[in-house]
Each structure stands twice: as structure tokens, then as C-alpha cells.
Amino acid sequence: MISIDAGTTGVRSFAVDESGSPLGFAYREFTQYFPQPGWVEHDAEEIWQAVLGTLTELTTSLDQPIAAIGITDQRETVVLWDKRTGVPRHKAIVWQDRRTAARCEQLESDGHLDLVRSTTGLVLDPYFSGSKFEWLLSEGGVENDEHLAFGTIDSWLVWKLTGGVHITDTTNASRTLLFDIRNMRWSDEMCALFNVPMSALPEVRPSSGRFGVTTADLPIPSGVPVSGIAGDQQAALFGQACFAPGQAKNTYGTGSFVLMNVGETCPAPVEGLLTTVAWTLDSGGDWKTTFAYEGAIFVTGAAIQWLRDGLQIIDDAAETGPLAESIDDTGGVVFVPALAGLGSPYWDARARGTIVGITRGTGRAELVRATVEAMAYQTRDVVDAMAKASGTGVRDLRVDGGASVMDFLLQFQADQLGVPVIRSKVAETTALGSAYLAGLAEGVWDSPADVTENWAADGEFTPTTDRARPDADYARWQRAVERSRDWELEG
């Protein structure tokens, strides 16, 4: 099984066998474009070239046939291309982009939030795809015609792999602000609200099922089925085997995303959280959808990247853990990494990054530790909101993603939450989840129970029984968050 994991900063192609054990991977970064403050763009063609490069590198090391391909992606990032040529008409607008903040605020002030919440499970925020699509047509210079194809990154890659199949799955569709998550279809009302032509949108199918087959001009054989698609966070929830309501996971990536399985009944909207499709499985033509609460944290790993590339106080992300552990505390420094606004549970597009508590004794170790601690504080913000919404707390938190290698972070996270934090043996659970979805469609695995049998822990971090210091630290974090909010004012 091969999974193509098209993330925010790079593409990883990842192979696993029937036991879920990794067989190899290849990775390539791609360029980040920042044309204006708050704007973030990617070159969709460069992403495709990164896919081709990683598939070429990976498949040369494999000695087994490829059963199927799964795709997982950065969800809300949007691509527009020409159906005739397959050429993008504009750079992709990334999920972190904030150019449509004013438009979302206007829609909310006009009274549309309740309809958006009840239909899509989301909030009016530039994070999601709908206002990005609208901007491309209204201000981006893209001509609206019958040849236009809209899509998230998954649909762009399926188009390229299959030679022109325009399709997506329910998890990615549920992140667009255009999808009715109760009726599992594109919403006429939402498309009209954002002035998006429904004819340009892809067909929506379950997350596990044959979407198409590969063409002959690829570094893999033709005819290989593309059979699994899920947004990256939903794929990680699946890969972490969180199949029972109340099970939760956090992925520490460019951002961090906490998802809790809430079962097969779509819950009512909850303040501060998103309601989203976790996955949809096709059972003999009957779609069975599992839903999730989600807390979207925009900047966690990206803050470490900023320490490296922006402030240049570290040379490599691997320095982060040792530096954070080299001191006992931050000396009172708190970093709120609202570099792209604040997501859950605040949803403040005008918040900006804030560092408070600096003294002459503050050095790079304090700033690095404050950055790591911010990952845990933001996760507690979300988990506390989920506990309030569900009426029950999580019994443990399964974690994955690049920063999960830091034992210091996971112990600090456990202390903040007051529950065990469990690291998956396979860190690439996002890629693993989409591989499982593809394999289920092609009969490699029979049911999600096989995924549960394959899942294993790498380490468990038990919280301290003394709540005084974690709670005092968290209270200081909350004070700092208030100072970061509503910073960028209109005019």
C-alpha cells in the first residue's frame, strides 16, 4: 500500500505492508510563498512534481506489487485548474491564508453564521475553502467559465494520477464551507452564499472506495487503484484506531489538530469547536459516516520553523527538544504563536503572535521552551472545550506528528491535561490512515478491527498528581492569550 501525504510544507510518499509496518518513505519540501502579510500560497504544479519525485524514489526501493494508493492532504488549501489542460489558473491558496478575514466577518455580521454552523459544522473563518474560492473569482483574476475545476489538494492529485477524474471524499468536502454534512452533498445555499459555481466542484464519494486508476505516464505501473482519500487529520484519527466514541488524537504538525470521535450521529454545533466528518465507509452502497469534534490550532510546528527561518535562533528543528529541557522553566516568558490568527476555541482571525514576560535574562532557550509549551497549552484549550461539549473528558490522548518525538513535550502535555498521553509506534499515522482506507476498499484488510489489531504504542506519559504548577502555568497562558487578541484592527 502506498500513501501520498501532501502536507503543508512537503510531500511524503509512504509504503506499508499488510501488518501496517512501514516499508519505506521519500520526502520532498516545496516552496512557501508569502506575497503579502497574512497571505500564504503554494504552486500546485510544484506539489505534483514533488509527488512524482517521491513516488520515483520510493518505488525503486520496493520489491512487492502495489495493491492500492491512498491520498491524504492539507485539506482547506484550494486549487483552481483548467479542465482542458490540467494547468492551474492561480497559485493555490493555503489553509493558513488570512486574506478573506474581512469577508468572513462581513458574512457573520450579516447574520449568516447560524446557517453556516447548522449546515457545515464549521465557522465563518478564512481558514476554510469557501471564501478562498470566492476570492479567486472576485479578486484573483480567474475567469469563471465551464472549463473551471475547483478542488482541494486531494482532488488535484487524483486528477493528475488518473488522467482527469474530478473527485473528492466527504472529509475534504466537509472542510470547504460548501458541504451539507447532514445530507452528505454540496449545499445549494452555501454555494450561493459564496458565489461558487457548483458545476466546478468535484464529485463527492466515501473515504474508502475506488476513485480511479493510475495512467501510464507515471513512475508507478498503470492501472493501480486510487482507493482511499481523507483529509490529514481525519486520516490520523483513523490511523490511530480511534474507532470508539470518546477516543481522541492530536497531531503535532505545522499546526495541531485535536479530533474526538463522537459516533455516527451528527451532533449540534458547539461553541469554539468544529463538527466535521471523520470518515465515510461504503457498506454495500450504504454510506456510514462517523463524525468528530475538532479543535484546529493553526500554528505549532510552524512556530519552530519560524524560530529556525525567521528569528534564526536555531539551525535545525532537532535542537528544540534538548534546548527546551536544558532549563527548568521559561523564566516567565509566554509565547502565543498566533502567527495566522487563533483557531479553536477562540476563532480570532485578527489575533497576532505575542511574546510576553521578556527580561534581560531571556535567551534562546527560554524562547524555544516557550514555543514548545505553547503547543501543550493550545492543546489543553481544545481538550477542555471538548470535555465541556461532550460532558466527559478524554481518558487519554493518542499523539503523532513530527513534534511527538519530543519526550519533554509529551510529558508537559500529560501534566497539563491530567491524563496519559500515548505516542503511536508508527509516527506517520496520517499516511497510515489513508493507506488503511485504500486497503479496506481493495480487500487488503477486512474491517477497521484489523487496524485496531495493528496499532501499537511507542511510549506512554503519565501526568503528575500535583495540579498546582500546571494549573498556575496554564492561567498565565490564558492571560497572555488575551493580550494577543483583536490585535490587527481594520484601518
N, C-alpha and C positions, 0 to 999 in steps of 0.2 A: 504494500500500500504506500502510495506517495501522497503527502500533504504539501500543498503550496500555501505557505503562510506569508501573505503580503501585508506586512506591518507598516507602521508609520515612518520608520527610518530605514527599513531594508526588507528584503525578501529572503525567506528561508525555505528551501525545499528539503523535506524530511521524509525518510523511509522507515517503516516499521514492519515487523513480521506478524504472524497470526497471534503471538503471545503479547503483542503490544510493545515488544522490545525494539529499541532503536537500531537501525541498520546503518545509518549514516545521514549526514546532512551537508548542505552547502549554503553559504550565506553571502549576500552582497548588499551593501548600502546603496542608497540612491540620494540624489541631491534634494536639499530642502531650500525652497525659495521663499523669501520674505520681502515682497515688493513694496509693502507699506507697513507701518506699525499695526500689529494685530492681524495682518494678513499672512496666510501660510498656503503655499501651493506646491504641487508635485507635477512632474512631467509623466503622464500616463504611459507614453511610449518608452520612457526610461525604465519605468516599473516593469513593463513587458520584457524589455531586454534583460533586466535582472532575473526575471523568471526563466527565460531561456538559458541564461548563463548558469544559474544554479541547477536547473534540470540537467544540463550537459555535464556539469561537474559531478553531480550525484549519480547519475545513471551509469557513468563509466566505472563506478566502483561496485555496482550491483551485479550479482550473478544469478538472480532469480527473476522470473517474469513479473510484470506489473499487473496486479489484479484490477486496480482502480485508482483514480485520483480524487482527492478531496481538496477543497479550497476553503481557506479562512482568511479574513481580511479586516482592514481597519474601519469597517462599517460606514460611518457617515460621510466619508470623503466621496466627492462626486466627480464623475467624468461625463463629458458630452463628446460624442463622436458621430461621424457621418456613416450612415448605414451602407452607402455605396462603396466607400473607400476604406472604411475602418480607421480613418485618421481622426484623432481628437481635434475638436474645433477650439479648444481653450485649455489652458493648464487645469489640472484637477484642483479643486478647492478642498482643502484638508479639514478634517473634523475640528481641528484646533482654531480654525479661522474665525475671526470675530467681525468681519465686515458688515454682516447683516444684523448687528445688535440693535440698531435704531429701528429697523423694520420690524423685528420681533417685539420690541417694546411698544411700537405703534399698534400692532395687531392685538396685543394684550390690553392696551388702553382702550381699544375699540370694542372690547368685550368678547373676544373670540377664545379666551383661554379655556373656559369650561367645555366648549365643544371640542377643542383640541385634546384636552385631557381625557374626555369620555370616549372619543373616537380612537385616538392613537396611543393613549397611556403615557404620552410624553408631555413636555412643557414647551412653551414658546421661547426657544433659545437658539442662537446661531450655530450651536454645536450640531444640530440636526440638518438633514439634507434639504428639506423643502425650501427654505429661504435661500439656500445656495443655488438651487436650480432656478428659482425665480430671478435672482440677481444676474445670473449668466444671460438670461433672456432680456432682462430690462436694462441692465447697465454693462454687461460684459461684452456686448457687440456680437452675440451669437444670433444668427438668423433662425427664426422659428419656421421650419418647413417640414414636409413629410419625410425627409431623409434623416431627421434628427433622432439620435438614440441617447436616452438618459440612462445612467446606471451608477451603482456603487462599484467599488473595485472588483468585487467578485464577478459581477455581470460583465465587466470589461474583460476579465481574464477568461471567462467561459466563452465569450465571443471570439477571442483570439485563439483559444485552444481548439474550438470546434469548427472554426471557419464560418461563424455568423449566427450562432444560436443566441438569441437575446432573452436571457432568463435570470432569475434570482430566486432566493429562498425566502421563507417567511421571516427568518430572524433579521436579515438585512433589510427587507421591506419594512419591518416594524420600526426601523430607525430613521425613516425618511420624513415623518410628519404627514405622509400621504396615504398611509395604510390603516385600514379599519381592522384592529386586532381582534375584535369580537366576531366579525363576519369573514375574516381572512380574505380580504380583497382590497384593491385600490379604492379609495374613497372619492366619490364624485365631489363631495363638499370640500374635502381638503385640497384636491387638485384645483378646484375653482378658487379657493381662498388664496393659494399661492400662484395662481395663473400658470399652472404646469399642464401641458397637453398630455392627457392620458395615453394617447397613441405613441408617445415617445418612451413610455415606461416598459420595462421588461415583464414577461410573464412570470407569475409567482407560483412556486411549487414547494412541496415539503422539503425539509433539510436533507433527507436521505432518499435517494432515488436517482435514476439515470437521467442526467440533464443533456447528454450528448456524448460523442466520442471524438477522440483526437484526430486531427488531419495528418496528412503525410509529410508536411514540411516542418516537422518538429524534431527535437533531439530525443524523442521517445517514439516508440512504434505507433503507427496509425491504428485507429480502432480501439484504443484503450478508453474505457468508460470514465466519464467525469460524473461521479455519483454521490458526492457529498458536498454541501455548502453550508457554512454557518459563519456568522459574524464572530470575530475573535473571542469575545468574552463569553458568548454562548457556547462556542466550541470548547473553551476551557472548562466551563461548568460540566459539559458532557464528558470531557476527558478526565475530569476529577471524579467521575462517577457519582455526582450529586443528584441521584435519581429520586430521593425521598423528599417530600415537602419539609422545609426547615433546614435542609443541608445548604451550606454556603461556601463560597470560594472567593479568594481575592487574587487577582493577577497584578503583580508589580511590573508594569511595562513603562512605556513612555508616559502614560497616565496609569491610574489604578482603578480597577472596576470590581466592585463587590456585587455578586449576584447571589440571591437566595431563591431556591426552588419553592414555589408556592402552589404547585399542583396544576390540575387540568381545568380549573375554573378561573376565569379571568377576574381578578379582584378589582374593586373600585379604586379610583385614583387616590394616592396617599401624598400628603404634603411633603415635599422635599425629596421624594423618591420617584423613580420611573417604573412603570409597569411595562414589561416587554415580553416578547415571545422568546422562550428559552430554546425550544426546538419544536419541529413538527415531524412526526413519523407517519408514513403511509402504511396503514394496516388493511391491505386488500381493497384499496380505493377509499377507505375511511380515514380522513386526516385526524390524527390525535395530537393535539398541541399541549405542551407543557409551558406554563408561564413562570415568570420570575420577577421579583423586585430587583431593581438595580440602583446602585449608587455610583455615579460617574464622577471620578476625580480626574481633572484634566491634566495635572502636571505632578508627576512623581519622579520617574526615571529621567524625564526631560529636564528636571532641575539639576540632576547630576551632570547631564550633558552640558547644561548652561555653565556649571562650575568649571567644566573642562574647556569648553569652547568660547564662552563669553568672558568669564572672570579669569580663566586660565590659572586657577589656583590648584588644580590637579592636572596631571598629564594623562591619566588613564582612570576609567571608572573603577578598576580593580583596587585603586588606592582608598576608595570610600570607606569600606568596612574597617580596615586597620586604623585609618585616621580617626573614625568615629569612636573606636574602642580605646584610642590612646589617651583619652581624657575621661574624667568621671562624669562630667556634665558640660553643658554649653556655656556655663557662666552667666546664665540668664538670657542668652540670645535665643530668639524665636524667629524662624523664617516661615512666612506664609507664602508658598510658591504660586500665587495667583497670577502667573505669567500669561495665562489665557483666560482670565476671569476665574470665578469659582463655580464648580459644579455642585453636585449633591453635598449636603441638603440645602445649600444656600441659593444656588442658581442666580448668581450675581455676575452678569456679563461685564460690569464696569468695575469690579474689584481688580486690584493690581498687586503685584508682588511687593511684599513688605518684610523688612528685617528690623526687628526692634530689640532693644536691650544691649546694643553695642557699647563697649567701653574700650579704653586704651589697651586693655588686656586681651581683647578679642583677636584671635588669629585664625588661620585657615582651618585648623582642627575644629574649632568651635562652629565655624560656618558649615563645615561638612557634616558635623554631628547634628546640627540644627536641621539640615536638609534631610537627613535620614529620619530623624524624629518626626519631621512633618509628614512623612509617609504614613507613619503609625497613627498620628493624631487625626489625619484626614480619614483614615480607615475607621477609626473609632467614631468619628462624626456620623458616618454612614451606618455602621453596625448598630449604634444606639438608635438611629432613626428606624431601622428595620425592626428592632426589638419592640419599639413603641407601636409600629404599624401592625405587626403580626400578633402582638400580645405575648410572645415568647421570645426569649433570647436564643442566639445560636449556641449549640453545645460545644462546637469547635469551629475553627476556620481553616479550610484547606487552601494552601497558597502555592503559587508558582510564579513564573516570570523571572527576568534577569536578576532583580534585586533580591529574590528569595534565597540566593546563595549566602547572603549575609546573616550569620547566626545572631549577630548583635541586633539587627532589625527585627528578626522574628521573636527574640526574647523580649525586646522592648514592646513589640506588638502584643504579645501574650499578656504582659504586665498591664498594658493599657486596657485591653478588653476584659481581662479577668477570666479568660477561657483558653484552653490549649490551642496552639497554632501548629498545624501539621503540614510539613513540606512533602510534596509528591516526589517519589523516587525518580520519575521522569519529569524534568523541569518543563519540557516543551509540551504541556498539556493542551495548549491551543491547537498546535499542529496535530497532536494525538487525537483530539476530539473530532476534527474534520476527517481524519483517516478512519476512525471508527464509524462515522456516519456513512462514508463511502463504502466501507467493507460490509456494513449491515445491508446496504442496498444490493450488493453483489454476492451475498451469501457466505462471505468470509467469516462473519460472526452471525449467530442466530438471533440474539436479543441483547438489550442493554445489560442483562445479567452477566454476559461474557465479559463486558467492560469492567464490571464490579470485581469479577474474579481476577482480572489482570492488574487492577490498581494496587499500588503498594506505597507505603510511606518511606521517606528517607530520614526523617527526624521529627520529633515532637517536642515542643517548647511549652513548659508548664508555667503558669503565671505565679507571681509572688502572692502570698496570702496577705501581705500588708498593703492595703489600698491607699494609705495616706500620701505617699510620694507620687504614685501615678496619677491620682486624682488632683493633687496640687499642680503638677506639671500640666495636666490637661486644662485646668481652669486658666492657667497662664496662656496657653494656646488659644483658648476661646477669646480672651481679651485682645490678643494680637490679631485674630481674625476680624474683630470688629473694627480695628484700625485700618484694615486693608479694604474695607467695603465701600462701594459707591465712590471710588477714587476718581475715575475718569468721568467728568461731568460734561454734558453737552455744551457746546460753545466754548 
